[in-house]
């Protein structure tokens, strides 16, 4: 892919391009905790968006997307939002950097990637991050990686219309090979946790279901969590989010809550604790315990938070039955997407065979599988 992008750049624009990469991400534990100001545990992966770029003397910037086979020329000084959706991510990054005082000049760029689309691996955050990192480096804008993550997040908010958290951009920019990121979504403090998992593979199994309910149900879940917080806050000062509420507090005021609101809040509180306990297990090299936390995460997402679906549940139930599958859980907002599994090498083929047979039998399709490893974040190549 890197060689292909380099060759296409030469064909379109000539020589002397600089090369950059920024990866997609997985999230090991910590789902629906971000907007409740809890913890997440993402890692960058070995699949990325790659960029060849060179400053231009022209007033116009020229872009070519390998994945779409499309070109675009624009003047950085204009405020016109591009019609092409892929270009809006780049346009948004440029605008957000310039808002913060960056003095950017025109550029020529060719980009493409091997982050599988539609698998919940955050190819959009990788695109924002690779352009932010490259422009910051080329034009000496002086932004930190944290500031670049916020620029990517604001690109989603202001130019794409997606009110996302910061986890995806953070993972794409801060990732390190053999480590995952314990990110505090309230303070943005983070700690790199070891993730070597000797003798294991990470495999994603796609449910083949699109997230048709995810956006509307996301808003419902968020409102339910806020309702629970408001109930406790009437009695306890200083409570602003579920992050501030302990399990004992929630039990104390349970009678004042709708049963569904209680279940949603209890899941988030338990998920934060699962993540912290899982990080302790990683420090101790105890991947079996970590895997059990992954299974517990899926149980909570399916039964208490109710954001799973039959396809996801079948994959996880099958994984749980196979010796050598250390852990498995749905990943992402829910109602579709992938299951992430940590699998001992000897269990890899039995897992895929059993899942594919059961899935075909029940749903009539063969699920896609994607192997990933934990890799480095945004970088110049």
C-alpha positions in Angstrom: 0.0 0.0 0.0 2.8 2.4 0.9 4.6 1.7 -2.4 1.4 2.1 -4.3 0.6 5.5 -2.8 4.2 6.6 -3.4 4.0 5.6 -7.1 0.6 7.3 -7.6 1.9 10.5 -6.1 4.8 10.4 -8.5 2.5 9.9 -11.4 0.2 12.8 -10.4 2.5 15.3 -8.8 6.2 14.3 -9.2 8.8 13.5 -6.6 9.9 14.5 -3.1 6.7 13.5 -1.1 7.0 12.8 2.6 5.2 9.7 3.9 3.0 9.4 7.0 0.8 6.7 8.6 -2.0 6.8 11.2 -3.8 3.6 12.3 -7.3 2.4 13.0 -8.0 1.2 16.5 -9.7 -1.5 18.6 -11.2 -1.1 22.1 -10.5 -4.0 24.4 -12.9 -3.0 27.3 -14.9 0.1 28.1 -18.0 0.6 25.9 -20.5 3.4 26.4 -18.3 4.7 29.2 -16.8 7.6 27.3 -19.8 9.9 27.4 -20.2 9.0 31.1 -16.7 10.3 31.7 -15.3 6.9 32.6 -12.4 4.9 31.2 -11.7 3.2 27.8 -8.9 0.9 26.8 -8.2 1.3 23.1 -5.1 0.2 21.1 -3.8 1.3 17.7 -3.7 -1.5 15.1 -1.4 -2.6 12.3 -3.8 -1.3 9.7 -3.7 2.4 8.8 -4.3 5.3 6.4 -1.1 6.2 4.5 -0.4 9.6 3.1 2.2 11.0 0.6 2.3 14.7 0.9 4.4 17.7 -0.3 4.1 21.4 0.2 3.0 23.2 -3.0 4.0 26.6 -4.4 0.6 26.9 -6.0 -2.4 28.7 -4.4 -4.4 25.5 -4.8 -4.1 22.2 -2.9 -4.5 19.0 -4.9 -5.8 15.7 -3.3 -6.2 12.2 -4.7 -8.0 9.4 -2.8 -6.7 6.0 -3.8 -9.7 4.2 -2.2 -12.3 6.3 -4.1 -10.2 6.9 -7.2 -11.2 10.6 -7.0 -9.4 13.9 -7.2 -10.1 17.3 -5.7 -8.5 20.7 -6.0 -9.3 23.5 -3.5 -8.1 26.8 -2.3 -7.2 26.6 1.5 -8.3 30.2 2.0 -11.9 29.6 1.0 -14.5 28.5 3.4 -16.6 26.3 1.1 -17.3 22.8 2.4 -16.4 20.1 -0.2 -19.3 18.0 -1.6 -17.3 14.8 -1.4 -17.6 13.3 2.1 -14.0 12.0 2.3 -12.7 15.5 1.5 -14.7 17.0 4.4 -12.5 15.2 6.9 -9.4 16.8 5.4 -11.0 20.2 5.0 -12.2 20.1 8.6 -8.7 19.3 9.9 -7.3 22.2 7.9 -10.0 24.6 9.2 -9.6 23.5 12.8 -5.8 23.9 12.6 -6.1 27.3 11.1 -8.7 28.4 13.7 -6.0 27.6 16.3 -3.4 29.8 14.6 -1.6 27.4 12.3 -0.1 29.0 9.2 -0.6 26.3 6.6 0.3 26.5 2.9 -1.1 24.6 0.0 -0.1 21.0 -0.5 -0.3 18.0 -2.9 -1.4 14.7 -1.3 -2.3 11.1 -2.2 -3.8 8.9 0.5 -5.3 5.4 0.9 -5.5 2.7 3.5 -6.0 -0.9 4.6 -8.3 -0.2 7.5 -11.3 -2.4 6.7 -14.4 -0.1 6.2 -17.6 -0.8 8.1 -15.9 -2.8 10.8 -15.8 -0.2 13.5 -12.0 0.3 13.3 -12.3 4.1 13.0 -10.9 4.7 9.5 -12.3 8.3 9.7 -10.2 9.1 12.8 -7.2 7.6 11.1 -7.7 9.9 8.2 -8.1 13.0 10.4 -5.1 12.0 12.4 -2.7 11.3 9.5 -3.5 14.7 7.9 -3.3 16.5 11.3 0.0 14.8 12.1 1.5 15.4 8.6 0.4 19.1 8.3 1.6 19.7 11.9 5.0 18.2 11.0 5.4 19.8 7.5 4.5 23.3 8.5 5.9 23.3 12.1 2.5 24.2 13.6 3.5 23.1 17.1 0.5 21.2 18.2 0.8 18.3 20.7 -0.7 14.9 20.0 -3.5 15.7 22.4 -4.3 18.9 20.6 -4.3 17.0 17.3 -6.8 14.5 18.8 -9.1 17.4 19.8 -8.7 18.8 16.2 -9.9 15.5 14.8 -12.8 15.3 17.3 -13.9 18.8 16.4 -13.7 18.0 12.7 -16.3 15.2 13.3 -18.5 17.6 15.3 -18.3 20.7 13.1 -17.9 19.3 9.5 -19.3 15.7 9.6 -22.1 16.2 12.1 -21.0 13.3 14.4 -20.9 14.2 18.1 -18.1 11.6 18.9 -15.9 11.3 21.9 -12.1 11.6 21.6 -11.1 7.9 22.0 -10.6 7.1 18.3 -8.4 10.0 17.5 -6.5 9.6 20.8 -5.7 5.9 20.0 -4.7 6.7 16.5 -2.2 9.4 17.6 -0.9 7.9 20.9 -0.8 4.2 20.1 2.3 2.1 20.8 3.2 -1.4 19.7 2.6 -3.9 22.5 0.6 -1.5 24.6 -3.0 -0.3 25.0 -4.1 3.0 26.4 -6.1 3.4 29.6 -7.7 6.7 28.9 -9.6 8.7 31.4 -12.4 10.4 29.4 -12.9 13.1 32.1 -9.3 14.4 32.5 -7.7 12.9 29.3 -5.0 11.5 31.6 -3.7 8.3 30.2 -1.5 5.3 31.0 0.1 2.9 28.6 -0.7 -0.7 29.7 1.3 -3.7 28.6 -0.5 -5.9 26.0 1.8 -8.6 24.6 -0.5 -11.6 25.1 2.1 -14.3 24.2 0.7 -17.2 22.2 -2.5 -15.3 21.4 -4.0 -13.6 18.4 -6.6 -10.8 18.2 -9.4 -11.5 15.7 -12.4 -9.5 14.8 -15.5 -11.3 13.6 -18.0 -9.2 11.8 -21.7 -9.7 12.6 -22.5 -8.5 9.1 -25.2 -6.3 10.7 -25.1 -2.5 10.1 -25.7 -0.2 13.1 -29.2 0.9 12.0 -30.4 1.5 15.6 -27.1 2.8 17.0 -27.6 6.5 16.7 -31.2 6.7 18.0 -30.6 4.2 20.8 -27.3 5.9 21.7 -29.3 9.0 22.5 -31.8 7.0 24.6 -29.0 5.4 26.6 -27.3 8.7 27.2 -30.5 10.2 28.5 -31.2 7.2 30.8 -27.7 7.6 32.3 -28.3 11.3 32.8 -31.6 10.5 34.5 -29.8 8.2 37.0 -27.2 10.8 37.7 -29.8 13.5 38.4 -31.5 11.1 40.9 -28.3 10.6 42.9 -27.3 14.2 42.5 -30.5 15.3 44.4 -29.0 13.6 47.5 -25.2 13.7 47.0 -23.3 16.9 46.3 -20.6 17.0 43.7 -22.2 14.3 41.5 -22.0 15.4 37.9 -21.7 12.1 36.0 -21.8 8.3 36.5 -18.0 8.5 37.1 -18.8 10.2 40.5 -21.3 7.5 41.6 -20.2 4.3 43.3 -22.1 1.0 43.2 -23.2 1.6 46.9 -24.5 5.0 46.1 -26.5 3.6 43.2 -28.0 0.9 45.4 -28.9 3.5 48.1 -31.2 5.4 45.6 -32.2 2.5 43.5 -35.9 2.7 44.6 -36.2 6.2 43.2 -35.2 5.0 39.7 -37.0 3.3 36.9 -35.6 -0.3 36.7 -34.2 0.3 33.2 -32.4 3.4 34.3 -30.9 1.5 37.2 -29.7 -1.3 34.9 -28.1 1.2 32.5 -26.3 3.0 35.3 -25.2 -0.2 37.0 -23.7 -1.5 33.7 -21.5 1.7 33.3 -20.3 1.6 36.9 -19.5 -2.1 36.6 -17.8 -1.6 33.2 -15.4 1.0 34.6 -14.4 -1.3 37.4 -14.0 -4.2 35.0 -11.6 -2.1 33.0 -9.6 -1.1 36.0 -9.4 -4.7 37.2 -8.5 -5.8 33.7 -5.6 -3.3 33.7 -4.3 -4.7 37.0 -4.5 -8.2 35.3 -2.5 -6.9 32.3 0.2 -5.5 34.6 0.4 -8.9 36.2 0.6 -10.7 32.8 -2.7 -12.5 33.7 -4.5 -12.7 30.4 -7.0 -15.3 31.6 -8.4 -12.9 34.1 -8.4 -10.1 31.5 -10.3 -12.3 29.1 -12.9 -13.0 31.7 -13.4 -9.3 32.0 -14.0 -9.1 28.2 -16.7 -11.8 28.5 -18.2 -9.9 31.5 -18.2 -6.7 29.4 -20.3 -8.4 26.7 -22.7 -9.9 29.2 -23.3 -6.4 30.6 -23.7 -4.8 27.1 -26.1 -7.5 26.1 -28.3 -8.0 29.2 -28.0 -4.7 31.2 -27.3 -2.1 28.5 -29.2 -4.0 25.8 -27.1 -2.8 22.8 -26.2 -6.2 21.4 -28.1 -8.2 18.8 -28.6 -12.0 18.1 -25.7 -12.1 15.6 -23.2 -10.6 18.1 -24.5 -12.8 20.9 -24.1 -16.0 18.9 -20.5 -15.2 18.1 -19.7 -14.5 21.8 -21.6 -17.6 23.0 -19.7 -19.7 20.5 -16.4 -18.3 21.5 -17.1 -18.9 25.2 -17.6 -22.6 24.5 -14.2 -23.2 22.8 -11.2 -24.0 24.9 -8.4 -21.5 24.2 -10.6 -18.5 23.5 -9.4 -16.2 26.3 -12.0 -13.5 26.0 -14.6 -12.1 23.5 -17.0 -9.1 23.5 -18.9 -6.9 21.1 -17.0 -3.8 20.2 -18.5 -0.4 19.5 -21.9 1.3 19.9 -23.8 -1.9 19.3 -26.7 -3.3 17.3 -24.2 -4.7 14.8 -20.5 -4.4 14.1 -17.8 -6.8 15.3 -16.9 -9.1 18.1 -13.3 -8.7 19.3 -11.7 -12.0 20.5 -8.4 -12.8 22.2 -7.6 -16.3 21.1 -4.8 -18.7 21.8 -3.2 -19.8 18.5 -4.3 -23.4 18.8 -8.0 -22.2 19.2 -7.9 -19.9 16.2 -9.1 -22.3 13.5 -11.6 -24.1 15.8 -13.1 -20.7 16.7 -13.5 -19.6 13.1 -14.8 -23.0 11.9 -17.4 -23.2 14.7 -18.6 -19.6 14.4 -18.9 -19.8 10.6 -20.9 -23.0 10.7 -23.3 -21.8 13.4 -23.6 -18.4 11.8 -24.4 -19.7 8.4 -26.9 -22.2 9.8 -28.8 -19.5 11.7 -28.3 -16.4 9.6 -27.4 -17.7 6.1 -24.2 -15.7 5.8 -20.5 -16.3 6.4 -19.1 -13.6 8.8 -16.0 -11.7 7.7 -12.9 -12.1 9.9 -10.1 -9.6 10.4 -6.8 -10.3 12.1 -5.1 -7.4 13.9 -2.1 -6.8 16.1 -1.5 -3.8 18.4 0.7 -1.4 16.6 2.2 2.2 16.6 0.2 5.4 16.3 0.6 8.3 13.9 4.2 8.6 12.6 6.4 9.8 9.8 7.6 6.9 7.7 
